[in-house]
Each structure stands twice: as C-alpha cells, then as structure tokens.
Amino acid sequence: MSNKPISMQKVKQVVRLYGQGKGTKAIGSSLGGARNTVKKYLQIFHHFGIDYDTFFKMSDNELSNLFHISSNQTPKSSRQLDLEPMLPYISEQLKRKGGTREQLHKEYLSKYLDGYARSRFNNFICL
C-alpha cells in the first residue's frame, strides 16, 4: 500500500477506522500498509471537507475521482502557496556570500507569522 494507489474499499476502511478513533500507525498496520499512505488519503479526505455519511454513500467511481489524484496535483497548503513565490529569491540569496538559511527563514517568518518551522522550510528550499 505504500504510496501506490489503493482500492476504494481500502480507502473506505481507512476513513472508517479513523472515524473510530484509530491512529494512522494502527490503521496502516491493520491494513498492511504504510502510515504515510494512510496520512495521504486522510489528508485528501479532510481537504474536500466531506462528512462521514456523505462519504460512505458515494460510489466507487466518485471516490476514485477524488482520491486518485496524481502526485503533482496533491492539495497544497496555504503556507506552501505563500512560500513558492519566494523560492527564486531564496535561491539567489543562498548563492551570495554570507547568505544563510537561518537568516532567510527569519525573513520569511517576518512576512508570514504562521509560516513553516525551520526544518520544514529547509526541506522546501532544498527541493
């Protein structure tokens, strides 16, 4: 199940177990899959804001259209949308002598108070 598209039956099981209060690790181990895959499908479920009753009434085709999004079309967070326009500037600043990631992160946080923490910020600028 790790990062491969899964059947709609498994997606329904993931959402059902999550609704019962199970954690992502427990869901992944009980379904024989990876925790990150469970998190991915739960993130998509939350992104569309579907309630549980509506979700379980949807057909497999409708669910397939929602959940089988290609990896480059996964929903982006507002923080990621704020950071992406800054990446060319950040790249140029890192090429200059004396430019540090810490300095750029502080500059980023001064513009976006609820922005990414330093480690997540570093992950994005390294891509």
C-alpha positions, -999 to +999 in steps of 0.1 A: +000+000+000+030+023+004+025+053-019+007+033-046-030+040-054-051+017-033-086+003-039-116+023-028-125-004-004-093+002+015-099+040+014-133+034+030-116+012+056-090+039+063-117+065+068-139+042+088-111+032+112-101+069+115-136+078+124-135+052+151-105+070+167-077+048+154-044+064+147-025+064+114+000+039+127-026+015+139-046+019+106-016+012+085-006-019+104-041-033+105-045-028+067-010-040+059+002-007+046+024+024+053+015+051+077+023+078+052-001+064+027-028+064+054-019+100+061-021+109+024-056+096+020-068+112+052-054+145+042-073+143+009-105+133+028-101+163+051-092+186+022-126+180+005-145+185+037-168+156+032-187+143+062-187+106+070-223+099+059-218+115+025-185+098+021-199+063+027-229+070+003-205+079-026-200+053-053-165+038-060-163+059-092-170+091-073-144+082-047-119+072-073-122+107-089-115+123-055-087+101-042-067+091-073-051+125-077-017+123-093+012+131-070+018+165-087-018+175-081-020+169-043-036+198-025-012+225-014-014+242+019-017+280+022+018+280+037+032+263+007+014+287-016+030+316+003+065+301+002+066+291-035+068+327-050+097+333-026+118+303-038+137+321-066+146+350-043+157+325-016+178+306-042+196+338-052+203+348-016+218+314-008+242+317-037+255+350-023+284+350+001+271+352+037+235+342+029+223+316+054+192+295+057+186+308+092+186+344+080+162+336+052+139+317+075+137+347+099+129+370+069+102+345+058+087+344+093+087+382+095+064+382+064+043+351+073+040+347+111+023+314+109+048+301+083+067+268+083+091+259+111+128+259+102+132+222+094+101+222+070+113+255+055+147+239+048+131+209+032+112+231+007+142+252-002+164+221-008+139+207-034 
